[in-house]
Amino acid sequence: ADFVSVGLVERAAPSAALFTRQLGGWPSDWLLARGRLDDLRKSAVVPNALRRRILELNSRDAQLYECAKQLFAERVAAMPRNKTSAHFRGMRRAAWRRTKGA
């Protein structure tokens, strides 16, 4: 089976633009959580020893993730730089303002 799209949480805006391009539209609710993910990522500190142990226990997941990153990079590189990316940057800013109560 083929995937319609591959996205990465740490690259949310390009992922959303890629999903929209490949699916012909996509709900913006996903972007509402984006600001919360940014806050969580900034506060998360994982010691290197723990990272190594996680990779040992999840080696197949790590391999899958590396393949997904490569596929994602290829698809984003092939995506035309147009107003779709700008549109999602604007939606992300608007979603961030709503989550901050501004």
C-alpha positions in Angstrom: 0.0 0.0 0.0 1.2 3.5 -0.8 1.1 6.4 1.7 -0.8 9.5 0.5 1.6 11.7 2.4 4.4 11.5 5.0 4.8 14.3 7.6 7.0 15.0 10.5 5.9 16.7 13.8 9.1 18.7 14.0 8.4 20.1 10.5 4.7 20.8 11.0 4.2 23.7 8.6 5.8 22.0 5.6 4.0 18.8 6.6 0.7 20.6 6.6 1.5 22.2 3.2 2.4 18.9 1.7 -0.7 17.2 3.1 -2.9 20.0 1.6 -1.2 19.7 -1.7 -1.5 15.9 -1.9 -5.0 15.7 -0.4 -6.5 18.8 -2.1 -7.3 20.4 1.3 -7.0 19.6 4.9 -8.6 20.8 8.1 -6.6 23.4 10.0 -7.4 22.0 13.5 -4.1 20.1 13.4 -2.3 23.5 13.4 -4.0 24.5 16.6 -2.0 22.0 18.5 1.2 23.1 16.8 1.9 25.9 19.3 1.5 23.4 22.2 4.0 21.1 20.5 6.5 23.9 20.2 6.2 24.7 23.9 6.6 21.0 24.9 9.6 20.5 22.6 11.3 23.6 24.1 10.9 22.2 27.6 11.8 18.6 26.9 15.3 17.5 27.8 16.2 13.9 27.2 19.7 12.7 28.4 21.9 11.1 25.8 22.1 7.8 27.7 18.3 7.6 27.7 18.2 8.5 23.9 20.6 5.7 23.2 18.5 3.2 25.2 15.3 4.3 23.5 17.0 3.7 20.1 18.2 0.3 21.2 14.7 -0.7 22.2 13.1 0.8 19.1 15.6 0.2 16.4 13.0 -0.7 13.8 11.0 2.4 14.6 14.2 4.5 14.3 14.9 2.9 10.9 11.3 3.7 9.8 11.6 7.2 11.0 14.9 7.7 9.0 13.1 6.5 5.9 10.2 8.8 6.6 12.5 11.7 7.0 14.1 11.0 3.6 10.8 10.6 1.9 9.5 13.8 3.5 12.6 15.7 2.4 12.2 14.5 -1.2 8.5 15.4 -1.4 9.0 18.8 0.2 11.9 19.5 -2.2 9.6 18.6 -5.1 6.8 20.8 -3.9 6.5 24.2 -5.7 7.2 27.2 -3.5 4.0 29.1 -3.8 1.3 30.6 -1.7 0.4 27.3 -0.2 3.4 27.5 2.2 2.6 31.2 2.9 -1.0 30.2 3.5 0.0 27.7 6.2 2.4 30.0 7.8 -0.5 32.5 8.2 -2.8 29.8 9.5 -0.2 28.8 12.0 0.2 32.3 13.3 -3.5 32.7 13.6 -3.8 29.4 15.4 -1.0 30.4 17.8 -2.8 33.6 18.6 -6.0 31.7 19.4 -4.1 29.3 21.7 -2.5 32.3 23.5 -5.8 34.1 23.9 -4.7 37.1 21.8 
